[in-house]
Amino acid sequence: MSSELVWFKSSHSSNEGGECVEIAWRKSTHSGDEGGACVEVAGTTAAVLVRDSKDKSGPHLTFTPAAWEAFVAYARSA
């Protein structure tokens, strides 16, 4: 994953200082600019979110941090 964070503010946030949620998505360093298979990951203390970088407003997968760590360990060993 890239170390560059891209922050997105919740569409439910106002400019008047109300409650808002921001999340930082990181694009995989294995993702090329040619439009191939690309994923972005965002982590919180409670969950790890994964989405298709070509469809940012589309669905995402949600993993527990432990499940994500297990997946990454398996992927690295394969």
N, CA, C and O atoms as CSV, one atom per row, in Angstrom:
chain,resi,resn,atom,element,x,y,z
A,1,MET,N,N,0.824,-1.182,0.000
A,1,MET,CA,C,0.000,0.000,0.000
A,1,MET,C,C,0.870,1.248,0.000
A,1,MET,O,O,1.965,1.263,0.562
A,2,SER,N,N,0.373,2.265,-0.625
A,2,SER,CA,C,1.055,3.552,-0.648
A,2,SER,C,C,0.965,4.194,0.729
A,2,SER,O,O,-0.015,3.988,1.446
A,3,SER,N,N,1.963,4.960,1.100
A,3,SER,CA,C,1.917,5.655,2.382
A,3,SER,C,C,1.158,6.972,2.273
A,3,SER,O,O,0.897,7.622,3.286
A,4,GLU,N,N,0.802,7.371,1.053
A,4,GLU,CA,C,0.057,8.616,0.851
A,4,GLU,C,C,-1.404,8.402,1.218
A,4,GLU,O,O,-2.048,7.492,0.696
A,5,LEU,N,N,-1.933,9.237,2.115
A,5,LEU,CA,C,-3.322,9.127,2.545
A,5,LEU,C,C,-4.167,10.132,1.788
A,5,LEU,O,O,-3.753,11.271,1.573
A,6,VAL,N,N,-5.333,9.709,1.392
A,6,VAL,CA,C,-6.284,10.584,0.726
A,6,VAL,C,C,-7.512,10.658,1.617
A,6,VAL,O,O,-8.163,9.640,1.851
A,7,TRP,N,N,-7.842,11.845,2.120
A,7,TRP,CA,C,-8.941,12.009,3.061
A,7,TRP,C,C,-10.217,12.392,2.334
A,7,TRP,O,O,-10.195,13.202,1.408
A,8,PHE,N,N,-11.322,11.809,2.755
A,8,PHE,CA,C,-12.638,12.116,2.220
A,8,PHE,C,C,-13.552,12.465,3.376
A,8,PHE,O,O,-13.681,11.688,4.322
A,9,LYS,N,N,-14.184,13.616,3.313
A,9,LYS,CA,C,-15.092,14.054,4.353
A,9,LYS,C,C,-16.486,13.523,4.074
A,9,LYS,O,O,-16.910,13.452,2.921
A,10,SER,N,N,-17.190,13.155,5.115
A,10,SER,CA,C,-18.542,12.642,4.982
A,10,SER,C,C,-19.435,13.649,4.262
A,10,SER,O,O,-19.347,14.854,4.497
A,11,SER,N,N,-20.293,13.141,3.384
A,11,SER,CA,C,-21.223,14.024,2.675
A,11,SER,C,C,-22.297,14.560,3.621
A,11,SER,O,O,-23.038,15.473,3.259
A,12,HIS,N,N,-22.387,14.002,4.827
A,12,HIS,CA,C,-23.360,14.473,5.815
A,12,HIS,C,C,-22.796,15.590,6.683
A,12,HIS,O,O,-23.499,16.104,7.552
A,13,SER,N,N,-21.562,15.970,6.468
A,13,SER,CA,C,-20.929,17.036,7.242
A,13,SER,C,C,-21.299,18.393,6.671
A,13,SER,O,O,-21.479,18.555,5.464
A,14,SER,N,N,-21.405,19.352,7.558
A,14,SER,CA,C,-21.675,20.717,7.100
A,14,SER,C,C,-20.403,21.537,7.258
A,14,SER,O,O,-19.438,21.085,7.874
A,15,ASN,N,N,-20.404,22.719,6.711
A,15,ASN,CA,C,-19.267,23.620,6.853
A,15,ASN,C,C,-19.374,24.455,8.123
A,15,ASN,O,O,-18.570,25.360,8.341
A,16,GLU,N,N,-20.364,24.156,8.961
A,16,GLU,CA,C,-20.605,24.935,10.171
A,16,GLU,C,C,-20.019,24.265,11.410
A,16,GLU,O,O,-20.390,24.621,12.529
A,17,GLY,N,N,-19.120,23.311,11.239
A,17,GLY,CA,C,-18.450,22.707,12.374
A,17,GLY,C,C,-19.225,21.605,13.066
A,17,GLY,O,O,-18.897,21.238,14.195
A,18,GLY,N,N,-20.241,21.073,12.418
A,18,GLY,CA,C,-21.009,19.975,13.003
A,18,GLY,C,C,-20.217,18.684,13.001
A,18,GLY,O,O,-19.065,18.646,12.567
A,19,GLU,N,N,-20.841,17.637,13.486
A,19,GLU,CA,C,-20.177,16.347,13.513
A,19,GLU,C,C,-19.856,15.895,12.097
A,19,GLU,O,O,-20.662,16.052,11.180
A,20,CYS,N,N,-18.672,15.336,11.937
A,20,CYS,CA,C,-18.299,14.832,10.631
A,20,CYS,C,C,-17.390,13.622,10.794
A,20,CYS,O,O,-16.796,13.410,11.851
A,21,VAL,N,N,-17.296,12.855,9.760
A,21,VAL,CA,C,-16.438,11.683,9.746
A,21,VAL,C,C,-15.547,11.791,8.531
A,21,VAL,O,O,-16.015,12.087,7.431
A,22,GLU,N,N,-14.279,11.554,8.724
A,22,GLU,CA,C,-13.345,11.524,7.610
A,22,GLU,C,C,-12.638,10.181,7.631
A,22,GLU,O,O,-12.390,9.612,8.693
A,23,ILE,N,N,-12.321,9.687,6.458
A,23,ILE,CA,C,-11.610,8.422,6.363
A,23,ILE,C,C,-10.517,8.564,5.316
A,23,ILE,O,O,-10.704,9.229,4.297
A,24,ALA,N,N,-9.393,7.945,5.570
A,24,ALA,CA,C,-8.258,8.022,4.651
A,24,ALA,C,C,-8.142,6.709,3.890
A,24,ALA,O,O,-7.983,5.649,4.496
A,25,TRP,N,N,-8.220,6.775,2.581
A,25,TRP,CA,C,-8.065,5.599,1.721
A,25,TRP,C,C,-6.646,5.578,1.182
A,25,TRP,O,O,-6.120,6.611,0.769
A,26,ARG,N,N,-6.022,4.401,1.185
A,26,ARG,CA,C,-4.686,4.233,0.621
A,26,ARG,C,C,-4.798,3.291,-0.573
A,26,ARG,O,O,-5.392,2.216,-0.479
A,27,LYS,N,N,-4.224,3.707,-1.685
A,27,LYS,CA,C,-4.253,2.893,-2.900
A,27,LYS,C,C,-3.081,1.923,-2.893
A,27,LYS,O,O,-1.971,2.285,-2.503
A,28,SER,N,N,-3.327,0.706,-3.322
A,28,SER,CA,C,-2.278,-0.311,-3.378
A,28,SER,C,C,-1.131,0.149,-4.262
A,28,SER,O,O,-1.356,0.719,-5.330
A,29,THR,N,N,0.097,-0.096,-3.824
A,29,THR,CA,C,1.259,0.236,-4.641
A,29,THR,C,C,1.363,-0.684,-5.846
A,29,THR,O,O,2.116,-0.399,-6.777
A,30,HIS,N,N,0.619,-1.784,-5.841
A,30,HIS,CA,C,0.595,-2.709,-6.978
A,30,HIS,C,C,-0.429,-2.287,-8.026
A,30,HIS,O,O,-0.534,-2.920,-9.077
A,31,SER,N,N,-1.179,-1.233,-7.752
A,31,SER,CA,C,-2.160,-0.729,-8.700
A,31,SER,C,C,-1.459,0.170,-9.708
A,31,SER,O,O,-0.758,1.108,-9.329
A,32,GLY,N,N,-1.643,-0.108,-10.952
A,32,GLY,CA,C,-1.053,0.721,-11.996
A,32,GLY,C,C,-2.008,1.804,-12.427
A,32,GLY,O,O,-3.160,1.845,-11.995
A,33,ASP,N,N,-1.526,2.674,-13.276
A,33,ASP,CA,C,-2.372,3.727,-13.818
A,33,ASP,C,C,-3.047,3.291,-15.113
A,33,ASP,O,O,-3.710,4.098,-15.765
A,34,GLU,N,N,-2.888,2.036,-15.490
A,34,GLU,CA,C,-3.449,1.546,-16.749
A,34,GLU,C,C,-4.901,1.132,-16.619
A,34,GLU,O,O,-5.498,0.702,-17.607
A,35,GLY,N,N,-5.500,1.245,-15.426
A,35,GLY,CA,C,-6.899,0.864,-15.253
A,35,GLY,C,C,-7.069,-0.602,-14.920
A,35,GLY,O,O,-8.154,-1.149,-15.115
A,36,GLY,N,N,-6.045,-1.248,-14.430
A,36,GLY,CA,C,-6.127,-2.652,-14.061
A,36,GLY,C,C,-6.846,-2.845,-12.740
A,36,GLY,O,O,-7.528,-1.944,-12.254
A,37,ALA,N,N,-6.687,-4.027,-12.165
A,37,ALA,CA,C,-7.324,-4.345,-10.891
A,37,ALA,C,C,-6.673,-3.520,-9.783
A,37,ALA,O,O,-5.497,-3.710,-9.473
A,38,CYS,N,N,-7.431,-2.610,-9.192
A,38,CYS,CA,C,-6.902,-1.706,-8.181
A,38,CYS,C,C,-7.785,-1.748,-6.944
A,38,CYS,O,O,-9.010,-1.817,-7.042
A,39,VAL,N,N,-7.154,-1.705,-5.791
A,39,VAL,CA,C,-7.911,-1.642,-4.544
A,39,VAL,C,C,-7.383,-0.509,-3.695
A,39,VAL,O,O,-6.225,-0.105,-3.800
A,40,GLU,N,N,-8.271,-0.006,-2.846
A,40,GLU,CA,C,-7.906,0.980,-1.847
A,40,GLU,C,C,-8.353,0.445,-0.497
A,40,GLU,O,O,-9.367,-0.246,-0.395
A,41,VAL,N,N,-7.592,0.768,0.533
A,41,VAL,CA,C,-7.864,0.282,1.883
A,41,VAL,C,C,-7.906,1.464,2.834
A,41,VAL,O,O,-7.099,2.388,2.727
A,42,ALA,N,N,-8.848,1.433,3.761
A,42,ALA,CA,C,-8.931,2.436,4.826
A,42,ALA,C,C,-9.096,1.693,6.141
A,42,ALA,O,O,-9.935,0.802,6.262
A,43,GLY,N,N,-8.295,2.065,7.113
A,43,GLY,CA,C,-8.365,1.391,8.398
A,43,GLY,C,C,-8.849,2.295,9.507
A,43,GLY,O,O,-8.518,3.480,9.551
A,44,THR,N,N,-9.632,1.730,10.399
A,44,THR,CA,C,-10.038,2.399,11.628
A,44,THR,C,C,-9.694,1.449,12.770
A,44,THR,O,O,-9.205,0.346,12.523
A,45,THR,N,N,-9.933,1.844,13.981
A,45,THR,CA,C,-9.649,0.946,15.097
A,45,THR,C,C,-10.611,-0.230,15.125
A,45,THR,O,O,-10.288,-1.275,15.689
A,46,ALA,N,N,-11.786,-0.080,14.529
A,46,ALA,CA,C,-12.802,-1.126,14.586
A,46,ALA,C,C,-12.920,-1.946,13.309
A,46,ALA,O,O,-13.466,-3.049,13.343
A,47,ALA,N,N,-12.424,-1.437,12.181
A,47,ALA,CA,C,-12.642,-2.133,10.913
A,47,ALA,C,C,-11.601,-1.734,9.879
A,47,ALA,O,O,-10.950,-0.694,9.987
A,48,VAL,N,N,-11.465,-2.588,8.875
A,48,VAL,CA,C,-10.649,-2.291,7.699
A,48,VAL,C,C,-11.604,-2.359,6.507
A,48,VAL,O,O,-12.289,-3.361,6.303
A,49,LEU,N,N,-11.639,-1.284,5.729
A,49,LEU,CA,C,-12.522,-1.187,4.578
A,49,LEU,C,C,-11.706,-1.353,3.301
A,49,LEU,O,O,-10.584,-0.855,3.207
A,50,VAL,N,N,-12.271,-2.053,2.319
A,50,VAL,CA,C,-11.597,-2.290,1.039
A,50,VAL,C,C,-12.589,-1.955,-0.065
A,50,VAL,O,O,-13.751,-2.358,-0.008
A,51,ARG,N,N,-12.123,-1.209,-1.078
A,51,ARG,CA,C,-13.003,-0.862,-2.198
A,51,ARG,C,C,-12.225,-0.879,-3.504
A,51,ARG,O,O,-10.994,-0.885,-3.517
A,52,ASP,N,N,-12.966,-0.888,-4.591
A,52,ASP,CA,C,-12.414,-0.804,-5.935
A,52,ASP,C,C,-12.064,0.663,-6.193
A,52,ASP,O,O,-12.936,1.529,-6.122
A,53,SER,N,N,-10.802,0.945,-6.489
A,53,SER,CA,C,-10.393,2.338,-6.669
A,53,SER,C,C,-11.006,2.986,-7.906
A,53,SER,O,O,-11.013,4.211,-8.026
A,54,LYS,N,N,-11.523,2.169,-8.828
A,54,LYS,CA,C,-12.153,2.722,-10.031
A,54,LYS,C,C,-13.623,3.053,-9.788
A,54,LYS,O,O,-14.253,3.703,-10.621
A,55,ASP,N,N,-14.180,2.612,-8.651
A,55,ASP,CA,C,-15.587,2.846,-8.324
A,55,ASP,C,C,-15.676,3.338,-6.886
A,55,ASP,O,O,-16.191,2.642,-6.012
A,56,LYS,N,N,-15.170,4.541,-6.650
A,56,LYS,CA,C,-15.054,5.073,-5.293
A,56,LYS,C,C,-16.389,5.214,-4.571
A,56,LYS,O,O,-16.429,5.126,-3.344
A,57,SER,N,N,-17.459,5.426,-5.285
A,57,SER,CA,C,-18.764,5.566,-4.639
A,57,SER,C,C,-19.513,4.235,-4.577
A,57,SER,O,O,-20.639,4.176,-4.082
A,58,GLY,N,N,-18.896,3.185,-5.073
A,58,GLY,CA,C,-19.526,1.871,-5.067
A,58,GLY,C,C,-19.409,1.167,-3.728
A,58,GLY,O,O,-19.026,1.784,-2.734
A,59,PRO,N,N,-19.732,-0.103,-3.691
A,59,PRO,CA,C,-19.707,-0.854,-2.436
A,59,PRO,C,C,-18.283,-1.078,-1.933
A,59,PRO,O,O,-17.317,-0.935,-2.681
A,60,HIS,N,N,-18.173,-1.429,-0.669
A,60,HIS,CA,C,-16.881,-1.775,-0.084
A,60,HIS,C,C,-17.049,-3.005,0.806
A,60,HIS,O,O,-18.155,-3.325,1.241
A,61,LEU,N,N,-15.951,-3.678,1.064
A,61,LEU,CA,C,-15.938,-4.813,1.980
A,61,LEU,C,C,-15.455,-4.320,3.335
A,61,LEU,O,O,-14.641,-3.401,3.410
A,62,THR,N,N,-15.947,-4.920,4.392
A,62,THR,CA,C,-15.545,-4.565,5.744
A,62,THR,C,C,-14.996,-5.795,6.450
A,62,THR,O,O,-15.642,-6.843,6.473
A,63,PHE,N,N,-13.810,-5.669,7.022
A,63,PHE,CA,C,-13.162,-6.755,7.747
A,63,PHE,C,C,-12.848,-6.294,9.167
A,63,PHE,O,O,-12.662,-5.101,9.406
A,64,THR,N,N,-12.789,-7.231,10.104
A,64,THR,CA,C,-12.242,-6.898,11.413
A,64,THR,C,C,-10.737,-6.747,11.220
A,64,THR,O,O,-10.178,-7.329,10.290
A,65,PRO,N,N,-10.072,-5.981,12.074
A,65,PRO,CA,C,-8.621,-5.869,11.939
A,65,PRO,C,C,-7.915,-7.233,11.993
A,65,PRO,O,O,-6.950,-7.450,11.261
A,66,ALA,N,N,-8.379,-8.145,12.840
A,66,ALA,CA,C,-7.760,-9.468,12.935
A,66,ALA,C,C,-7.939,-10.265,11.644
A,66,ALA,O,O,-7.009,-10.933,11.193
A,67,ALA,N,N,-9.128,-10.197,11.051
A,67,ALA,CA,C,-9.377,-10.915,9.793
A,67,ALA,C,C,-8.513,-10.332,8.672
A,67,ALA,O,O,-7.994,-11.082,7.846
A,68,TRP,N,N,-8.352,-9.009,8.631
A,68,TRP,CA,C,-7.523,-8.376,7.606
A,68,TRP,C,C,-6.059,-8.776,7.765
A,68,TRP,O,O,-5.382,-9.083,6.783
A,69,GLU,N,N,-5.575,-8.772,9.004
A,69,GLU,CA,C,-4.197,-9.186,9.259
A,69,GLU,C,C,-3.968,-10.628,8.811
A,69,GLU,O,O,-2.928,-10.941,8.232
A,70,ALA,N,N,-4.930,-11.499,9.078
A,70,ALA,CA,C,-4.814,-12.906,8.658
A,70,ALA,C,C,-4.796,-13.004,7.132
A,70,ALA,O,O,-4.015,-13.773,6.573
A,71,PHE,N,N,-5.649,-12.231,6.454
A,71,PHE,CA,C,-5.674,-12.234,4.993
A,71,PHE,C,C,-4.345,-11.764,4.413
A,71,PHE,O,O,-3.798,-12.394,3.508
A,72,VAL,N,N,-3.831,-10.661,4.934
A,72,VAL,CA,C,-2.565,-10.115,4.440
A,72,VAL,C,C,-1.427,-11.110,4.676
A,72,VAL,O,O,-0.580,-11.295,3.801
A,73,ALA,N,N,-1.396,-11.747,5.837
A,73,ALA,CA,C,-0.350,-12.742,6.128
A,73,ALA,C,C,-0.448,-13.906,5.147
A,73,ALA,O,O,0.572,-14.388,4.655
A,74,TYR,N,N,-1.659,-14.357,4.859
A,74,TYR,CA,C,-1.839,-15.447,3.904
A,74,TYR,C,C,-1.409,-15.011,2.502
A,74,TYR,O,O,-0.720,-15.754,1.803
A,75,ALA,N,N,-1.810,-13.823,2.098
A,75,ALA,CA,C,-1.460,-13.337,0.750
A,75,ALA,C,C,0.052,-13.199,0.591
A,75,ALA,O,O,0.590,-13.491,-0.476
A,76,ARG,N,N,0.729,-12.763,1.625
A,76,ARG,CA,C,2.188,-12.631,1.545
A,76,ARG,C,C,2.878,-13.984,1.459
A,76,ARG,O,O,3.945,-14.097,0.854
A,77,SER,N,N,2.285,-15.013,2.057
A,77,SER,CA,C,2.914,-16.328,2.061
A,77,SER,C,C,2.633,-17.115,0.792
A,77,SER,O,O,3.305,-18.111,0.523
A,78,ALA,N,N,1.658,-16.687,0.014
A,78,ALA,CA,C,1.265,-17.429,-1.203
A,78,ALA,C,C,2.218,-17.176,-2.353
A,78,ALA,O,O,2.032,-17.720,-3.441
